[in-house]
Amino acid sequence: MKGLEAMRRHLGRAKVVKLKNDDGTYDEIEIKPLPFECIPEFWSIFQSFADAGIDANKEIDLKTMMKALRKEVIETINSLLLKSLKITYPDADEELLKGFIASNFMELMTAMFEVNMPMPQERAKLEKLKIPKNIKPMRG
C-alpha cells in the first residue's frame, strides 16, 4: 500500500494565486490542477505558443503574445480555467467565475500553466516567462 499512499501524496497540488488590491494588500485564491480528461486540450495550447515562436527563455513581446492568443486558443484557455476553478470552488456561481476569469485572465492563465506542468524543470521555465510590461490585467 506504500505505492498507493505515495500516489495520493503526489496528486496535483493547488497553486496559490496572489491578486493585488488597489490598497496594496493581496487576496489569495487557489487553482487546482485539471482532470486527466483535459490533458490533451491543455497541451494543445502549448502547440499554439510554439507555433507563435514563444521561447520560455525570453521575454514575450506583445506581437508574439497576440499571435499565440488566437481566438480558439483563448476559448480553450477560458474553458480550462473555468473547469479548474469549478473543481477548486464547486459551489461558486458560474457567472462569478466567468467574470473573475475575464478580470484576471493573465494571472490565472499563468497559474493554470504552472499547476498543470508535470515536471519541475518545465515549471521553472514557465515561471521565467515574462508578460510584457504594457499588458495590464483588466480591472472591472
Secondary structure as a PSIPRED ss2 file (coil, helix, strand):
# PSIPRED VFORMAT (PSIPRED V4.0)

   1 M C   1.000  0.000  0.000
   2 K H   0.000  1.000  0.000
   3 G H   0.000  1.000  0.000
   4 L H   0.000  1.000  0.000
   5 E H   0.000  1.000  0.000
   6 A H   0.000  1.000  0.000
   7 M H   0.000  1.000  0.000
   8 R H   0.000  1.000  0.000
   9 R H   0.000  1.000  0.000
  10 H C   1.000  0.000  0.000
  11 L C   1.000  0.000  0.000
  12 G C   1.000  0.000  0.000
  13 R C   1.000  0.000  0.000
  14 A C   1.000  0.000  0.000
  15 K E   0.000  0.000  1.000
  16 V E   0.000  0.000  1.000
  17 V E   0.000  0.000  1.000
  18 K E   0.000  0.000  1.000
  19 L E   0.000  0.000  1.000
  20 K E   0.000  0.000  1.000
  21 N C   1.000  0.000  0.000
  22 D C   1.000  0.000  0.000
  23 D C   1.000  0.000  0.000
  24 G C   1.000  0.000  0.000
  25 T C   1.000  0.000  0.000
  26 Y E   0.000  0.000  1.000
  27 D E   0.000  0.000  1.000
  28 E E   0.000  0.000  1.000
  29 I E   0.000  0.000  1.000
  30 E E   0.000  0.000  1.000
  31 I E   0.000  0.000  1.000
  32 K C   1.000  0.000  0.000
  33 P C   1.000  0.000  0.000
  34 L C   1.000  0.000  0.000
  35 P C   1.000  0.000  0.000
  36 F H   0.000  1.000  0.000
  37 E H   0.000  1.000  0.000
  38 C H   0.000  1.000  0.000
  39 I H   0.000  1.000  0.000
  40 P H   0.000  1.000  0.000
  41 E H   0.000  1.000  0.000
  42 F H   0.000  1.000  0.000
  43 W H   0.000  1.000  0.000
  44 S H   0.000  1.000  0.000
  45 I H   0.000  1.000  0.000
  46 F H   0.000  1.000  0.000
  47 Q H   0.000  1.000  0.000
  48 S H   0.000  1.000  0.000
  49 F H   0.000  1.000  0.000
  50 A H   0.000  1.000  0.000
  51 D H   0.000  1.000  0.000
  52 A C   1.000  0.000  0.000
  53 G C   1.000  0.000  0.000
  54 I C   1.000  0.000  0.000
  55 D C   1.000  0.000  0.000
  56 A C   1.000  0.000  0.000
  57 N C   1.000  0.000  0.000
  58 K C   1.000  0.000  0.000
  59 E C   1.000  0.000  0.000
  60 I C   1.000  0.000  0.000
  61 D C   1.000  0.000  0.000
  62 L H   0.000  1.000  0.000
  63 K H   0.000  1.000  0.000
  64 T H   0.000  1.000  0.000
  65 M H   0.000  1.000  0.000
  66 M H   0.000  1.000  0.000
  67 K H   0.000  1.000  0.000
  68 A H   0.000  1.000  0.000
  69 L C   1.000  0.000  0.000
  70 R C   1.000  0.000  0.000
  71 K H   0.000  1.000  0.000
  72 E H   0.000  1.000  0.000
  73 V H   0.000  1.000  0.000
  74 I H   0.000  1.000  0.000
  75 E H   0.000  1.000  0.000
  76 T H   0.000  1.000  0.000
  77 I H   0.000  1.000  0.000
  78 N H   0.000  1.000  0.000
  79 S H   0.000  1.000  0.000
  80 L H   0.000  1.000  0.000
  81 L H   0.000  1.000  0.000
  82 L H   0.000  1.000  0.000
  83 K H   0.000  1.000  0.000
  84 S H   0.000  1.000  0.000
  85 L H   0.000  1.000  0.000
  86 K H   0.000  1.000  0.000
  87 I H   0.000  1.000  0.000
  88 T H   0.000  1.000  0.000
  89 Y C   1.000  0.000  0.000
  90 P C   1.000  0.000  0.000
  91 D C   1.000  0.000  0.000
  92 A C   1.000  0.000  0.000
  93 D C   1.000  0.000  0.000
  94 E H   0.000  1.000  0.000
  95 E H   0.000  1.000  0.000
  96 L H   0.000  1.000  0.000
  97 L H   0.000  1.000  0.000
  98 K H   0.000  1.000  0.000
  99 G H   0.000  1.000  0.000
 100 F H   0.000  1.000  0.000
 101 I H   0.000  1.000  0.000
 102 A H   0.000  1.000  0.000
 103 S H   0.000  1.000  0.000
 104 N C   1.000  0.000  0.000
 105 F H   0.000  1.000  0.000
 106 M H   0.000  1.000  0.000
 107 E H   0.000  1.000  0.000
 108 L H   0.000  1.000  0.000
 109 M H   0.000  1.000  0.000
 110 T H   0.000  1.000  0.000
 111 A H   0.000  1.000  0.000
 112 M H   0.000  1.000  0.000
 113 F H   0.000  1.000  0.000
 114 E H   0.000  1.000  0.000
 115 V H   0.000  1.000  0.000
 116 N H   0.000  1.000  0.000
 117 M C   1.000  0.000  0.000
 118 P C   1.000  0.000  0.000
 119 M C   1.000  0.000  0.000
 120 P H   0.000  1.000  0.000
 121 Q H   0.000  1.000  0.000
 122 E H   0.000  1.000  0.000
 123 R H   0.000  1.000  0.000
 124 A H   0.000  1.000  0.000
 125 K H   0.000  1.000  0.000
 126 L H   0.000  1.000  0.000
 127 E H   0.000  1.000  0.000
 128 K H   0.000  1.000  0.000
 129 L C   1.000  0.000  0.000
 130 K C   1.000  0.000  0.000
 131 I C   1.000  0.000  0.000
 132 P C   1.000  0.000  0.000
 133 K C   1.000  0.000  0.000
 134 N C   1.000  0.000  0.000
 135 I C   1.000  0.000  0.000
 136 K C   1.000  0.000  0.000
 137 P C   1.000  0.000  0.000
 138 M C   1.000  0.000  0.000
 139 R C   1.000  0.000  0.000
 140 G C   1.000  0.000  0.000
